[in-house]
Amino acid sequence: MSLPDFAIEVSGLAKTYPATRNMPAKEALKGIDLKVERGSIFGLLGPNGAGKSTTINILAGVTNKTAGLVKVWDIDIDQHPRDARAAIGVVPQELAVDVFFTPREALEVQAGFYGVPRKERRTDELLAVMGLTDKAKAYVRALSGGMKRRLMVAKAMVHTPPVLILDEPTAGVDVELRRQLWDYVQELNRQGVTIVLTTHYLEEAEQLCDTIAIVNHGKVVACEPTPKLLRTLDTRTAVITPTEPLLAVPSLGAFAAKLQADGRLAIDFKTNETGIDAVLTAVREAGIGLKDLSIREPDLEDVFLALTYGADHAAA
């Protein structure tokens, strides 16, 4: 059997939560279309309430969709729900572990849920790679938050799924654990596991993800390879190092400038309206000597804000 081109395919995915006595009906997803290439690290980003968790819960078989087509590893979740769930591992945002089990017991029980034969179980291997070998027989309630987070990742991998979804996996963990988690995730990816990641740490997504989709108000507002997405903003920043220290922000005509703490001058300009030559002309006309110049490209945070919060303000 050949491997699918796409680990996940979502078309026209919609979800409406029915009205209750205290709440009106809520349209959480409004026709999501996504294709996650096999073997990629795919970022699914968006502000709180955008629809990320609802999408993940539908993929995991936890939430029923209202409409649309969803395939995991080329398996339709409606036609073969058990096979689809077996092809995916999910690390949820919430810490969901039985505190009266040991990590070893938790992994053995999880493997049993997925019907993994005892001789094929990877309990010791997973405990080792997640740095939990010395805690294998301790009760989960005695583990730190970071260790519980590692255990959640191990639980998601007991059945060796080809697709792994990480929902805010580094929320509330320290820098060292975050680095260890990403090292392990990247190693899994090198072994062929497709990773879907949600995170509020935009620098993580920028560094790790091959492709990023941004969801806002239940719709996909952008889905591009990461380098292409970063080029969607036409705003650049010229960072000027003056030959003489500046005491105040100079007037540069049409250009807005900010004096930075290190004495450099940051000047924003739009590449579709003007070029760096016009910026330098304005600097010279203001009597500022130029010692050094650099151009700052937009980062993922700039793009994210422009496509989400910027769009919200425009709609208002």
Backbone bond lengths (Angstrom), bond angles and torsions (degrees), N, CA, C in turn:
res aa  C-N    CA-C-N  psi(-1)  N-CA   C-N-CA  omega(-1)  CA-C   N-CA-C  phi
1 M - - - 1.459 - - 1.529 109.78 -
2 S 1.333 115.97 126.59 1.458 119.86 -178.59 1.522 110.87 -74.72
3 L 1.318 115.33 152.16 1.461 120.36 179.05 1.519 109.85 -77.59
4 P 1.335 118.00 145.22 1.464 120.26 -179.66 1.525 111.22 -71.92
5 D 1.339 115.63 152.73 1.467 119.74 174.92 1.519 111.12 -69.35
6 F 1.335 115.40 -32.94 1.463 120.34 -176.66 1.524 110.19 -119.74
7 A 1.320 115.74 129.87 1.465 120.68 177.51 1.523 110.75 -71.83
8 I 1.332 115.70 -35.41 1.463 121.75 179.18 1.525 108.56 -136.36
9 E 1.329 116.18 134.76 1.462 121.72 173.74 1.527 108.54 -129.81
10 V 1.304 116.08 125.37 1.462 122.10 -179.18 1.525 107.69 -128.46
11 S 1.324 116.46 127.88 1.456 120.43 -179.09 1.524 110.45 -136.21
12 G 1.334 116.40 123.17 1.462 121.49 177.04 1.516 113.80 60.89
13 L 1.324 117.27 31.50 1.468 120.66 -175.72 1.530 110.56 -70.68
14 A 1.328 115.16 122.75 1.467 121.22 -179.84 1.523 109.46 -130.39
15 K 1.313 115.19 146.28 1.459 120.84 176.03 1.519 109.32 -144.80
16 T 1.319 115.98 122.21 1.459 121.76 175.40 1.524 108.54 -121.02
17 Y 1.322 115.64 122.14 1.456 120.11 175.47 1.526 108.60 -84.14
18 P 1.333 117.93 129.14 1.473 119.55 -175.78 1.520 112.22 -67.14
19 A 1.312 114.57 158.75 1.463 120.85 178.81 1.529 110.18 -67.64
20 T 1.311 114.79 147.88 1.462 120.88 173.33 1.525 107.99 -120.15
21 R 1.304 115.53 -177.92 1.470 119.26 -178.90 1.525 111.57 -60.73
22 N 1.340 116.10 -34.72 1.465 119.85 -175.61 1.524 114.15 -104.78
23 M 1.331 117.36 -11.30 1.461 120.27 -174.70 1.520 110.67 -132.82
24 P 1.341 116.87 138.70 1.460 119.45 174.03 1.528 110.36 -72.93
25 A 1.323 116.61 167.32 1.457 120.41 176.02 1.530 109.56 -60.33
26 K 1.340 115.60 144.92 1.460 120.40 -178.52 1.519 110.02 -125.51
27 E 1.338 115.61 124.92 1.461 121.75 177.12 1.527 107.63 -91.32
28 A 1.327 115.25 97.46 1.469 119.97 -174.29 1.516 112.31 -80.10
29 L 1.336 117.45 -37.89 1.470 122.45 178.91 1.521 109.02 -125.54
30 K 1.318 116.06 135.44 1.469 120.59 -171.91 1.534 111.71 -124.62
31 G 1.328 115.45 50.41 1.458 119.13 177.43 1.513 112.86 92.72
32 I 1.334 116.42 60.35 1.466 122.11 -179.42 1.532 110.06 -78.31
33 D 1.319 116.32 131.18 1.463 122.82 173.30 1.533 108.42 -121.60
34 L 1.326 116.48 122.86 1.462 121.05 179.89 1.523 110.12 -146.52
35 K 1.313 116.19 145.20 1.459 122.23 170.25 1.524 107.67 -133.78
36 V 1.332 115.39 121.14 1.456 121.60 -179.15 1.522 107.87 -106.43
37 E 1.319 117.05 114.68 1.461 120.61 -177.73 1.529 111.41 -67.07
38 R 1.315 114.54 139.97 1.462 120.36 176.47 1.528 110.21 -58.56
39 G 1.342 115.79 133.38 1.452 121.06 177.05 1.509 115.57 85.67
40 S 1.322 117.30 4.54 1.463 120.56 -177.65 1.523 111.05 -96.85
41 I 1.334 115.27 167.53 1.468 122.12 165.36 1.517 105.54 -109.33
42 F 1.319 115.73 113.95 1.465 122.92 -170.08 1.522 109.35 -111.63
43 G 1.318 117.43 125.28 1.456 121.50 179.17 1.520 111.14 -95.46
44 L 1.324 116.86 130.17 1.465 122.82 175.59 1.526 106.76 -116.46
45 L 1.316 116.15 103.24 1.463 121.56 -172.11 1.524 110.81 -116.68
46 G 1.314 114.80 161.21 1.453 121.02 177.37 1.511 110.16 164.03
47 P 1.326 117.26 160.27 1.469 119.93 178.17 1.519 111.25 -68.55
48 N 1.324 116.31 168.93 1.460 121.07 177.44 1.527 109.67 -57.59
49 G 1.334 116.02 135.24 1.460 120.29 178.90 1.514 114.47 82.88
50 A 1.338 117.26 7.42 1.466 120.00 -176.12 1.521 112.40 -76.07
51 G 1.346 117.76 -24.03 1.454 120.77 -179.11 1.518 114.05 122.11
52 K 1.332 117.21 3.84 1.468 120.54 -177.72 1.529 111.35 -62.87
53 S 1.323 117.00 -51.73 1.465 120.34 -176.35 1.525 111.32 -65.53
54 T 1.327 117.31 -36.27 1.462 120.10 177.30 1.519 110.39 -62.41
55 T 1.330 116.81 -43.40 1.460 121.36 177.83 1.525 110.69 -60.46
56 I 1.326 116.98 -46.18 1.461 121.43 -179.90 1.524 110.91 -63.12
57 N 1.323 117.41 -42.62 1.457 120.83 -179.23 1.526 111.82 -64.33
58 I 1.331 116.99 -33.52 1.469 120.19 176.19 1.522 109.86 -69.15
59 L 1.325 117.55 -43.81 1.462 121.21 177.79 1.526 111.02 -59.54
60 A 1.328 116.20 -37.52 1.463 121.17 -176.90 1.523 112.78 -81.97
61 G 1.331 117.83 -6.33 1.455 120.85 -179.45 1.502 114.08 81.41
62 V 1.320 116.78 14.45 1.465 121.19 -179.60 1.529 111.38 -86.92
63 T 1.323 116.32 -33.51 1.469 122.52 -178.69 1.522 109.28 -120.08
64 N 1.319 116.55 137.85 1.459 121.18 176.74 1.525 110.27 -83.77
65 K 1.317 116.06 134.88 1.454 120.43 177.85 1.532 110.14 -79.40
66 T 1.324 115.59 158.81 1.454 121.06 175.44 1.524 110.92 -87.35
67 A 1.334 116.32 -38.51 1.465 121.12 -179.81 1.519 108.86 -158.50
68 G 1.344 115.64 165.39 1.453 120.53 175.35 1.520 113.27 109.43
69 L 1.317 114.96 170.31 1.466 123.15 -179.92 1.519 108.93 -112.86
70 V 1.326 116.82 133.39 1.464 121.96 178.61 1.525 108.58 -134.25
71 K 1.324 116.03 127.15 1.460 121.89 175.04 1.514 109.32 -125.43
72 V 1.331 116.03 136.21 1.458 122.93 173.00 1.521 107.32 -118.67
73 W 1.337 116.24 119.36 1.464 121.74 -177.00 1.530 110.46 55.43
74 D 1.337 115.08 39.72 1.468 124.29 179.10 1.526 112.72 67.88
75 I 1.326 116.95 19.79 1.467 121.65 178.74 1.530 108.96 -110.87
76 D 1.326 116.75 121.79 1.461 121.65 179.21 1.525 109.30 -69.00
77 I 1.335 117.00 124.42 1.464 119.78 -175.45 1.526 112.09 -69.52
78 D 1.342 118.30 -19.06 1.464 120.76 177.19 1.530 110.92 -82.63
79 Q 1.332 116.86 -41.38 1.459 120.64 -175.71 1.527 112.52 -79.12
80 H 1.335 116.74 -36.65 1.468 120.70 -177.95 1.527 109.65 -135.53
81 P 1.325 117.73 68.85 1.471 120.58 -173.63 1.528 113.92 -61.68
82 R 1.335 118.41 -38.22 1.466 119.87 -177.98 1.527 110.63 -69.14
83 D 1.328 116.83 -41.47 1.462 119.89 178.79 1.523 110.76 -65.22
84 A 1.329 116.48 -38.40 1.465 120.24 179.27 1.523 110.68 -64.64
85 R 1.329 116.71 -42.12 1.470 119.97 179.78 1.523 111.12 -67.06
86 A 1.338 116.62 -32.11 1.466 119.90 179.48 1.523 111.99 -70.32
87 A 1.343 116.85 -19.80 1.469 120.92 -178.06 1.521 112.35 -88.48
88 I 1.315 116.71 1.25 1.464 119.03 -173.73 1.527 110.21 -135.41
89 G 1.319 116.04 142.40 1.455 122.48 172.29 1.517 108.16 -120.03
90 V 1.310 117.21 136.42 1.465 121.03 -176.02 1.524 109.81 -124.63
91 V 1.327 115.26 127.98 1.463 121.47 171.58 1.521 106.41 -103.07
92 P 1.338 118.45 100.84 1.463 120.32 -175.40 1.515 112.27 -71.93
93 Q 1.323 114.40 164.39 1.458 120.18 -179.72 1.531 110.78 -67.58
94 E 1.343 115.87 -36.86 1.461 120.16 -179.18 1.528 110.29 -82.92
95 L 1.313 116.22 146.95 1.471 121.37 176.95 1.526 108.52 -81.22
96 A 1.334 116.08 104.29 1.465 121.27 -176.79 1.528 109.60 -115.44
97 V 1.311 116.26 84.68 1.465 121.42 178.17 1.520 108.74 -137.22
98 D 1.331 116.22 146.20 1.461 121.70 178.32 1.525 108.26 -75.93
99 V 1.318 116.61 114.47 1.466 121.07 -173.54 1.523 112.77 -70.95
100 F 1.351 117.95 -11.29 1.456 120.11 -179.53 1.525 111.99 -97.62
101 F 1.354 116.57 4.00 1.458 121.34 172.62 1.527 108.72 -96.66
102 T 1.316 115.25 160.68 1.457 119.96 166.74 1.532 107.31 -89.39
103 P 1.338 119.18 161.49 1.468 119.48 175.96 1.523 112.88 -54.50
104 R 1.330 117.46 -40.37 1.469 119.74 178.85 1.530 110.55 -61.52
105 E 1.333 115.96 -46.26 1.472 119.63 179.82 1.520 111.18 -63.76
106 A 1.339 117.04 -39.13 1.460 120.69 -179.35 1.527 111.07 -61.82
107 L 1.333 116.74 -40.82 1.460 120.40 179.93 1.526 111.17 -72.10
108 E 1.329 117.23 -37.99 1.459 120.26 178.61 1.532 110.78 -64.56
109 V 1.325 117.05 -43.10 1.465 120.86 178.83 1.529 110.59 -63.75
110 Q 1.341 116.22 -43.43 1.462 120.25 179.83 1.530 110.46 -62.36
111 A 1.318 116.75 -42.12 1.461 119.99 178.38 1.527 110.61 -63.36
112 G 1.323 116.46 -36.31 1.457 120.57 176.85 1.514 112.15 -63.91
113 F 1.340 116.80 -39.41 1.460 120.64 177.48 1.525 111.15 -57.17
114 Y 1.341 115.95 -36.62 1.470 120.21 -177.56 1.526 112.48 -91.37
115 G 1.317 117.27 5.09 1.450 120.49 176.51 1.514 114.58 70.85
116 V 1.338 117.26 26.83 1.457 120.48 179.04 1.526 108.88 -76.53
117 P 1.337 119.40 120.60 1.474 120.70 178.73 1.527 110.87 -58.03
118 R 1.328 116.82 148.06 1.469 120.78 -175.99 1.524 112.55 -56.21
119 K 1.319 117.36 -39.77 1.463 120.10 -176.75 1.528 112.53 -71.81
120 E 1.346 116.69 -14.02 1.463 120.38 179.87 1.528 112.80 -103.01
121 R 1.308 117.19 1.21 1.465 119.94 -176.79 1.529 110.86 -74.37
122 R 1.343 115.34 148.55 1.467 122.50 -173.89 1.521 110.87 -114.56
123 T 1.316 117.37 31.61 1.457 121.27 -172.52 1.525 112.51 -56.37
124 D 1.325 117.19 -52.19 1.468 120.19 -178.25 1.526 111.56 -64.52
125 E 1.335 116.38 -39.32 1.464 120.20 178.61 1.523 111.27 -61.95
126 L 1.320 116.42 -45.92 1.469 120.31 -178.44 1.525 111.40 -67.54
127 L 1.321 116.76 -39.64 1.466 119.39 176.48 1.523 110.20 -60.80
128 A 1.330 116.93 -39.47 1.463 120.69 -178.11 1.522 111.53 -68.41
129 V 1.335 117.44 -47.92 1.464 119.43 -175.95 1.526 111.62 -68.28
130 M 1.331 117.67 -24.81 1.458 120.44 178.49 1.530 111.98 -94.67
131 G 1.336 116.76 7.51 1.458 120.15 176.16 1.515 113.79 67.82
132 L 1.330 116.82 34.44 1.470 120.83 -176.41 1.528 113.03 -117.41
133 T 1.326 117.11 9.89 1.467 119.70 -176.92 1.527 111.75 -57.82
134 D 1.337 116.59 -43.18 1.463 119.36 -177.51 1.526 112.47 -74.31
135 K 1.334 116.88 -8.24 1.471 121.10 178.14 1.525 111.32 -111.41
136 A 1.329 116.52 11.28 1.463 120.77 -173.14 1.524 112.76 -57.84
137 K 1.339 117.43 -31.89 1.458 120.44 -175.67 1.532 112.60 -108.78
138 A 1.325 116.46 7.78 1.470 119.76 176.09 1.516 108.98 -84.91
139 Y 1.326 116.91 151.75 1.461 118.71 175.93 1.526 110.09 -70.20
140 V 1.323 115.35 142.37 1.464 120.49 -177.99 1.523 111.18 -58.04
141 R 1.334 116.98 -31.54 1.468 119.00 -178.50 1.524 112.11 -63.79
142 A 1.351 116.55 -19.62 1.462 120.49 179.91 1.522 112.78 -88.90
143 L 1.336 117.72 -5.13 1.459 120.97 -178.14 1.522 111.19 -80.77
144 S 1.318 115.89 151.66 1.470 120.44 174.01 1.518 109.05 -72.45
145 G 1.327 115.41 168.78 1.468 119.94 178.86 1.515 111.74 -60.45
146 G 1.325 116.32 -39.69 1.459 119.95 179.59 1.515 112.23 -64.89
147 M 1.328 116.65 -40.17 1.465 120.03 178.39 1.518 111.39 -66.65
148 K 1.324 116.68 -38.00 1.464 119.64 176.73 1.525 110.55 -63.69
149 R 1.330 115.80 -36.49 1.468 119.57 177.76 1.528 109.76 -64.53
150 R 1.317 117.63 -41.40 1.465 120.37 177.24 1.528 111.19 -62.66
151 L 1.336 115.41 -40.01 1.460 119.53 179.07 1.529 110.82 -62.93
152 M 1.326 117.15 -35.93 1.461 121.01 177.92 1.526 110.91 -62.26
153 V 1.339 116.40 -41.18 1.467 119.95 177.57 1.527 109.84 -63.68
154 A 1.326 117.06 -43.95 1.464 120.69 179.73 1.525 110.91 -61.63
155 K 1.336 117.78 -42.05 1.470 121.41 179.03 1.521 111.22 -60.05
156 A 1.336 116.44 -37.19 1.464 119.99 -178.55 1.516 112.55 -69.71
157 M 1.349 116.75 -17.17 1.462 120.73 -174.70 1.528 113.51 -106.23
158 V 1.331 118.97 4.71 1.466 120.14 -173.70 1.527 112.29 -62.36
159 H 1.327 117.82 -30.66 1.466 120.93 -177.13 1.529 112.22 -100.32
160 T 1.333 116.25 13.79 1.472 123.21 177.29 1.526 111.41 50.79
161 P 1.331 117.72 58.34 1.467 119.42 -179.37 1.524 111.13 -74.20
162 P 1.336 118.23 149.44 1.462 120.28 177.18 1.526 113.22 -76.84
163 V 1.345 116.66 -13.30 1.467 121.64 -179.33 1.523 108.65 -126.48
164 L 1.322 116.71 130.63 1.463 122.17 178.93 1.518 109.25 -124.62
165 I 1.333 116.54 125.07 1.463 121.94 177.80 1.523 108.73 -107.04
166 L 1.323 115.48 127.06 1.458 122.47 179.61 1.521 108.96 -115.15
167 D 1.323 116.66 109.43 1.459 121.76 -178.34 1.530 108.89 -98.88
168 E 1.333 115.59 101.18 1.470 121.65 -178.89 1.534 111.24 52.32
169 P 1.335 118.33 54.10 1.474 119.74 -173.33 1.516 114.37 -68.27
170 T 1.343 118.38 -22.06 1.463 119.34 -176.76 1.524 112.41 -106.77
171 A 1.335 116.73 13.73 1.463 119.18 178.43 1.523 109.95 -64.24
172 G 1.318 115.69 122.18 1.457 120.48 175.04 1.514 115.53 77.43
173 V 1.341 118.33 13.91 1.459 119.57 178.14 1.523 109.29 -109.04
174 D 1.327 116.10 159.22 1.456 119.70 -175.63 1.526 111.19 -77.37
175 V 1.324 115.17 169.48 1.458 121.62 -173.83 1.521 111.42 -61.75
176 E 1.327 117.85 -40.95 1.457 121.37 -177.91 1.523 111.45 -64.86
177 L 1.335 116.43 -44.77 1.465 119.62 178.94 1.524 110.13 -64.98
178 R 1.321 116.54 -39.19 1.461 120.04 178.42 1.521 110.56 -58.23
179 R 1.315 115.86 -43.63 1.471 119.62 179.39 1.527 110.64 -64.34
180 Q 1.347 116.96 -42.22 1.462 120.27 179.47 1.522 111.46 -63.00
181 L 1.320 116.39 -41.82 1.456 120.37 178.97 1.522 111.15 -61.42
182 W 1.334 116.12 -44.42 1.464 118.84 -178.10 1.514 111.21 -69.34
183 D 1.325 117.79 -33.63 1.466 120.01 175.14 1.526 110.11 -60.87
184 Y 1.335 115.98 -43.77 1.467 120.26 -179.57 1.524 110.81 -67.66
185 V 1.325 116.56 -42.83 1.465 120.63 179.97 1.532 110.54 -61.80
186 Q 1.333 116.60 -43.18 1.459 119.35 179.22 1.522 111.73 -66.00
187 E 1.340 117.15 -34.04 1.459 119.88 176.47 1.530 110.41 -67.43
188 L 1.335 116.94 -41.51 1.465 120.07 175.22 1.524 110.83 -58.82
189 N 1.319 115.96 -42.23 1.462 120.21 179.56 1.519 111.28 -63.45
190 R 1.333 116.67 -40.22 1.463 119.66 177.63 1.531 111.41 -63.54
191 Q 1.340 116.25 -26.96 1.462 120.77 177.63 1.524 112.60 -81.53
192 G 1.338 116.67 -3.26 1.461 120.43 176.04 1.509 115.78 110.52
193 V 1.332 118.35 -2.34 1.460 121.00 179.88 1.528 109.38 -75.55
194 T 1.321 116.05 130.57 1.460 121.31 175.36 1.521 108.59 -82.34
195 I 1.319 117.06 131.38 1.464 122.31 -176.20 1.526 109.39 -113.31
196 V 1.331 116.02 130.65 1.467 121.81 170.34 1.519 106.68 -114.66
197 L 1.314 115.92 125.58 1.464 121.40 -171.39 1.521 111.17 -124.73
198 T 1.328 115.92 132.14 1.458 119.83 164.57 1.522 107.54 -114.13
199 T 1.308 116.38 139.97 1.465 120.66 -179.44 1.518 109.81 -158.69
200 H 1.331 115.58 151.38 1.465 120.90 171.34 1.523 110.88 -95.42
201 Y 1.342 116.62 -4.91 1.458 120.41 176.29 1.526 107.55 -89.09
202 L 1.319 116.69 93.91 1.453 120.42 -172.06 1.515 112.81 -64.67
203 E 1.342 116.62 -30.09 1.457 118.34 179.02 1.530 110.75 -66.11
204 E 1.350 117.22 -30.36 1.461 120.29 175.63 1.517 110.70 -64.78
205 A 1.323 116.21 -47.71 1.459 120.03 -179.60 1.521 111.07 -61.74
206 E 1.323 115.92 -40.44 1.467 119.97 -179.07 1.521 111.11 -63.78
207 Q 1.317 117.06 -38.22 1.461 121.02 -177.44 1.524 113.09 -80.32
208 L 1.347 117.18 -32.40 1.463 120.48 -170.49 1.522 114.36 -97.83
209 C 1.330 117.54 -34.65 1.458 120.57 -165.33 1.526 113.04 -87.66
210 D 1.338 115.62 135.98 1.456 121.47 173.57 1.531 110.58 -74.98
211 T 1.337 115.12 -39.91 1.462 122.52 -178.09 1.517 107.93 -135.01
212 I 1.336 116.04 145.39 1.462 120.84 179.63 1.517 109.71 -130.59
213 A 1.331 115.55 131.21 1.461 121.66 170.96 1.522 108.09 -110.21
214 I 1.310 116.58 136.81 1.464 121.58 177.46 1.527 107.93 -113.52
215 V 1.337 114.71 125.31 1.460 121.94 -178.67 1.521 108.73 -109.58
216 N 1.334 115.98 137.70 1.461 120.17 176.75 1.522 108.42 -146.63
217 H 1.342 116.18 129.75 1.470 121.81 -179.74 1.525 111.96 52.70
218 G 1.342 116.77 40.91 1.449 120.80 174.73 1.506 115.70 77.60
219 K 1.327 117.74 11.46 1.461 121.86 179.74 1.521 109.97 -129.53
220 V 1.325 116.39 150.85 1.463 121.26 173.39 1.532 107.54 -82.94
221 V 1.326 115.81 116.09 1.465 119.79 -179.19 1.520 111.99 -97.38
222 A 1.336 117.06 -12.71 1.465 121.32 175.85 1.514 108.32 -163.41
223 C 1.336 116.53 143.67 1.459 122.00 174.08 1.519 107.22 -155.10
224 E 1.314 115.89 102.80 1.458 121.31 -174.21 1.525 109.99 -147.09
225 P 1.347 117.02 158.63 1.465 118.55 166.82 1.519 109.41 -54.77
226 T 1.321 116.88 141.78 1.462 120.94 -172.03 1.526 113.63 -52.16
227 P 1.351 120.11 -47.60 1.476 118.25 179.56 1.522 112.99 -60.51
228 K 1.341 116.79 -38.42 1.466 119.82 -179.98 1.522 111.03 -68.00
229 L 1.336 116.15 -38.97 1.461 120.21 179.40 1.522 110.53 -61.92
230 L 1.321 116.43 -39.30 1.468 120.44 -178.91 1.536 111.45 -68.51
231 R 1.326 116.45 -19.32 1.462 119.54 178.87 1.521 113.19 -89.14
232 T 1.354 117.00 -2.04 1.463 118.82 -175.96 1.517 112.86 -70.83
233 L 1.318 117.23 -25.21 1.460 119.93 175.95 1.520 109.60 -83.36
234 D 1.303 116.33 133.54 1.466 118.94 179.72 1.523 112.33 -94.83
235 T 1.336 117.55 5.69 1.464 120.65 178.69 1.529 110.38 -86.18
236 R 1.309 115.81 130.17 1.453 122.26 174.07 1.524 108.04 -122.84
237 T 1.305 116.76 161.93 1.461 121.38 178.55 1.519 109.04 -123.33
238 A 1.333 115.27 120.42 1.463 120.47 173.67 1.528 107.87 -87.95
239 V 1.320 116.65 122.31 1.464 121.17 179.85 1.528 107.81 -104.58
240 I 1.326 115.21 112.11 1.461 122.81 -174.74 1.524 110.11 -100.42
241 T 1.324 116.65 127.68 1.461 121.30 169.20 1.524 107.53 -100.68
242 P 1.344 117.97 109.45 1.472 119.92 -176.39 1.532 111.67 -76.71
243 T 1.310 115.02 156.36 1.467 119.12 178.08 1.522 111.17 -71.23
244 E 1.321 117.07 -28.63 1.462 122.13 177.83 1.523 109.11 -122.38
245 P 1.322 119.55 141.07 1.464 121.66 179.66 1.529 111.61 -57.75
246 L 1.318 116.40 139.57 1.463 121.93 178.37 1.527 109.47 -95.73
247 L 1.332 116.04 138.40 1.459 121.15 178.48 1.514 112.43 -94.82
248 A 1.356 116.89 -18.49 1.459 121.41 -178.84 1.523 108.51 -152.60
249 V 1.331 115.94 163.82 1.463 120.80 177.69 1.516 108.67 -74.19
250 P 1.324 119.07 123.16 1.464 121.18 -178.58 1.524 111.73 -77.76
251 S 1.297 116.19 161.18 1.469 121.85 173.67 1.523 108.15 -82.59
252 L 1.338 115.50 124.50 1.458 120.60 -177.88 1.529 111.03 -122.23
253 G 1.308 116.40 31.92 1.456 120.67 176.85 1.514 111.72 67.19
254 A 1.345 116.78 -118.12 1.461 121.76 -175.12 1.525 112.97 -78.09
255 F 1.322 117.28 -9.14 1.466 120.27 -175.24 1.523 111.76 -96.63
256 A 1.341 115.17 135.48 1.462 120.69 174.67 1.525 108.71 -89.02
257 A 1.327 116.52 134.34 1.466 120.73 -177.24 1.526 109.62 -128.18
258 K 1.337 114.78 150.42 1.460 121.36 176.66 1.521 108.25 -130.21
259 L 1.331 115.39 134.96 1.457 121.00 177.12 1.523 108.23 -89.15
260 Q 1.323 117.16 118.81 1.444 121.51 -177.20 1.529 111.52 -85.50
261 A 1.337 115.23 163.89 1.463 120.30 -174.99 1.525 112.16 -61.75
262 D 1.327 116.87 -28.92 1.465 119.60 -178.83 1.530 113.09 -87.19
263 G 1.347 116.23 7.10 1.458 120.11 176.93 1.520 114.91 92.27
264 R 1.335 116.96 -5.58 1.462 119.00 177.92 1.525 110.64 -81.67
265 L 1.309 115.70 159.89 1.458 122.45 -177.61 1.523 108.55 -111.56
266 A 1.331 117.72 123.80 1.461 122.85 179.39 1.521 109.37 -103.26
267 I 1.325 116.52 124.62 1.458 122.15 -176.26 1.524 109.02 -125.66
268 D 1.342 116.90 116.85 1.463 121.47 178.26 1.525 110.22 -83.79
269 F 1.333 115.67 141.17 1.468 120.11 174.22 1.518 109.35 -149.82
270 K 1.325 115.93 152.66 1.460 121.77 -179.43 1.520 109.12 -99.91
271 T 1.324 115.22 125.78 1.460 119.43 -174.59 1.520 112.85 -69.03
272 N 1.341 117.72 -21.49 1.466 118.90 178.90 1.522 112.23 -84.49
273 E 1.334 116.53 -4.73 1.463 120.35 179.41 1.519 112.54 -113.54
274 T 1.326 116.19 -30.57 1.453 119.00 -175.67 1.525 109.43 -154.75
275 G 1.306 116.15 174.02 1.453 120.62 178.82 1.514 110.77 -122.43
276 I 1.319 115.48 176.81 1.457 120.23 -178.89 1.524 111.54 -64.96
277 D 1.350 117.35 -27.00 1.468 120.12 178.93 1.515 111.38 -60.11
278 A 1.340 116.50 -40.67 1.464 119.95 179.75 1.519 110.87 -66.76
279 V 1.325 117.01 -36.08 1.469 121.08 177.59 1.527 109.86 -64.10
280 L 1.323 116.90 -46.22 1.460 120.89 -178.90 1.527 111.39 -65.96
281 T 1.329 116.93 -35.05 1.470 120.19 176.67 1.525 110.39 -62.63
282 A 1.348 116.20 -43.78 1.468 120.28 179.02 1.520 110.95 -63.83
283 V 1.322 117.07 -36.79 1.467 121.12 178.60 1.529 110.44 -65.29
284 R 1.332 116.75 -45.72 1.475 120.21 179.91 1.525 111.21 -64.65
285 E 1.344 116.36 -40.73 1.468 119.84 -179.31 1.524 111.47 -66.34
286 A 1.331 117.59 -23.39 1.469 121.17 176.73 1.525 111.57 -83.53
287 G 1.339 116.56 0.59 1.458 120.35 178.11 1.506 114.36 77.88
288 I 1.322 117.93 23.89 1.461 122.26 -178.56 1.529 109.02 -97.92
289 G 1.330 116.28 123.37 1.460 120.68 175.31 1.514 110.53 -77.61
290 L 1.316 116.57 142.24 1.456 121.42 -175.45 1.527 110.67 -104.28
291 K 1.324 116.10 117.17 1.460 121.15 176.90 1.523 111.11 -95.33
292 D 1.356 116.81 -38.42 1.459 120.70 -178.82 1.524 108.33 -155.84
293 L 1.345 115.11 157.07 1.461 121.40 -178.85 1.519 109.12 -143.24
294 S 1.333 116.62 136.59 1.465 121.72 171.42 1.521 108.37 -139.84
295 I 1.329 115.45 153.85 1.463 121.29 179.56 1.517 108.30 -113.70
296 R 1.338 116.17 124.17 1.467 120.13 179.03 1.521 109.79 -96.53
297 E 1.333 115.47 123.74 1.460 121.47 176.27 1.530 109.18 -79.09
298 P 1.347 117.72 155.88 1.469 119.26 176.52 1.514 110.74 -66.40
299 D 1.337 117.41 147.04 1.457 120.55 174.73 1.518 109.23 -105.98
300 L 1.333 116.52 -179.19 1.454 120.38 -175.17 1.521 111.89 -62.61
301 E 1.326 117.29 -33.28 1.461 119.56 179.01 1.525 110.74 -62.54
302 D 1.329 117.23 -40.89 1.463 120.73 176.99 1.519 110.90 -59.60
303 V 1.338 115.88 -47.15 1.468 120.63 -178.80 1.518 110.59 -64.54
304 F 1.335 116.19 -44.55 1.464 121.44 -178.82 1.524 110.95 -58.79
305 L 1.309 116.37 -48.04 1.472 120.09 -179.06 1.517 111.62 -64.91
306 A 1.326 116.43 -38.97 1.463 119.92 -179.42 1.521 111.78 -66.06
307 L 1.340 116.77 -36.65 1.462 120.46 -175.00 1.524 113.13 -87.23
308 T 1.316 117.78 -16.72 1.462 120.12 -178.35 1.519 110.67 -112.60
309 Y 1.327 116.62 -75.04 1.453 119.22 -176.80 1.525 111.58 -66.46
310 G 1.320 117.29 -35.53 1.466 119.68 176.68 1.499 111.93 -63.61
311 A 1.334 116.60 -41.28 1.454 120.44 178.30 1.521 111.69 -66.96
312 D 1.351 116.96 -35.78 1.457 120.21 177.86 1.512 111.70 -63.21
313 H 1.335 117.10 -42.53 1.466 120.62 179.29 1.524 110.73 -66.41
314 A 1.350 116.24 -36.82 1.458 119.62 179.76 1.525 110.51 -65.94
315 A 1.347 116.19 -39.36 1.454 120.29 179.80 1.518 111.88 -67.77
316 A 1.351 114.87 -33.91 1.477 119.19 179.79 1.523 110.44 -69.56
